[in-house]
Amino acid sequence: MPELPEVEVTRLSFADCIQGAHVVALHMGKALRWPLGVDPDVLTGRTVQGVRRRGKYLLIHLSEGLLLLHLGMSGSVSFLSKPPPAGVHDHVDLVTDRGTLRLNDPRRFGALVYAASQTAPQATKLLGHLGMEPLSDDFDLTAFVQGLKAKQAPIKQVLLAGEVVVGVGNIYASEALFLAGIRPTVKACNISKPRAAKLHQAVRDVLARAVAKGGSTLKDFSNAYGESGYFQLEANVYGRTGEPCRVCSTPIQMIRQGQRATFYCPVCQKH
């Protein structure tokens, strides 16, 4: 699944190119996770004012209203001046006078939803429950500590839930917990303020480094121009079961938490 860094890398790869473009047409293919919610023809002639990100959602702001784009489990977008005919897994073509933004989603868990504004019910239903943005100035340490204290679940599960901080997916939760020296099974409420401060910084550092590396390409992720990410090549624990820890040489271990694989060093990460 594309995680926050992959969504941000995707945004950066086409946002400047599409800003200021006029919508020529919106073509929708097979049904996606949620309906668009409006007749596609009503968007014709509107101007793309910018592209933001909230968690794993791309927000395409128009001169009237906005489109919320989610990549789902395996979706990706491309931005092409002259796209080939849509293939069997191409389900959205936002055609503008500067190029076509195309959503390819083999599993069709992605979505494109229209909302009249960011405070409209369609938008608040999808965005209203999201936690703090980890790469913004809104990622407040005090609020982070308080959020952890209110959670009885293991810290890895709390990070994935997205209620305290948004977008820390499976790869980056494992990596951030390694940097902070925290065992993924520790209850969030039992983490001291100094250790929480280390985790707060580790989340920032891991996600920022992943964006700089173009995200992680484990299977088929690429940005809007088909370029792969390379963060996975320098992971400390993720996907390295049995390999020596880069710090202490102890073999990396893997456990299952909520049906997701968790990787950690049993020496460097403390209870």
Number of C-alpha atoms within 10 A of each C-alpha: 15 25 21 26 29 27 26 24 20 27 21 18 20 19 18 12 13 23 17 18 20 21 22 18 19 19 13 17 14 10 14 19 14 12 12 18 11 12 9 14 12 10 22 15 16 19 20 22 17 18 20 15 18 18 23 23 23 20 22 21 22 23 14 13 16 22 24 24 20 22 24 21 15 17 23 25 27 21 24 16 13 9 14 7 7 15 9 11 15 20 22 23 22 19 22 22 15 18 21 23 21 22 28 22 22 16 13 21 16 22 23 22 20 23 20 16 16 18 12 12 13 17 19 14 10 12 17 12 12 18 20 21 21 23 16 9 8 10 19 14 15 12 14 19 22 14 17 24 17 12 16 14 16 18 23 25 22 21 27 18 16 18 14 24 24 22 29 28 21 19 21 26 26 27 24 27 27 24 19 20 21 25 22 27 16 17 19 23 17 18 18 12 16 10 14 22 17 16 24 22 16 21 25 17 16 23 27 15 14 23 21 14 19 24 28 25 17 15 9 14 22 22 23 22 13 15 13 19 23 17 21 18 12 11 18 22 29 23 19 16 17 13 14 16 20 13 10 10 12 15 18 21 19 18 14 9 13 9 7 10 14 23 26 27 28 18 16 17 15 15 13
